[in-house]
């Protein structure tokens, strides 16, 4: 059973508009969430994170929102730029398993000029 | 700082052949991880090493072995490769925060 799910495999937005990427989780023990960005033929790179004691974290154009009661988080990118086109993964560390990251399946974002 | 490096970048094997994927990090991190990425499935953990001298199985360890050679290096070995092991393999490391992990560029492995 997937503990972290990204139900939208792809998303296409116009340059300058907002991109909203969604992630749902089932494990109520998760206490920290990360978003990674991945370009083709490269490893994932860390983008932004949020602790479960917060409901929002902002870093420049990127904001992550956490709704613990719904077990849902979202990544907002405003304004979207063509260079943001990549695959985005949400993930959470499992504290009882060496802090291994449990990943969602990823969402491919395409930002059109 | 090179961060996390992996060799080789690409490899093609025949079924039954063996090989070792190498990973090294220069960030003085205690924990190191091996993941595989398959289409539509995100990344799944194969093995991890919480500290030098220890290794543990992850979600998908069957068919693999690992060695934590020292604090810097963590290798992944396929003793008898199978087509189901065709994947992209990523090594990662993390420091004392135990939250953020830093990834290498990946090894694309094809088993024929």
Interface residues (C-beta under 8 A of the other chain):
Chain A: X4 X6 X9 X32 X34 X36 X41 X42 X43 X44 X45 X46 X49 X89 X91 X93 X97 X98 X99 X100 X101 X103 X104 X105 X106
Chain B: X4 X31 X33 X35 X40 X41 X42 X43 X44 X45 X48 X50 X56 X58 X59 X90 X92 X94 X98 X99 X100 X101 X102 X103 X104 X105 X106
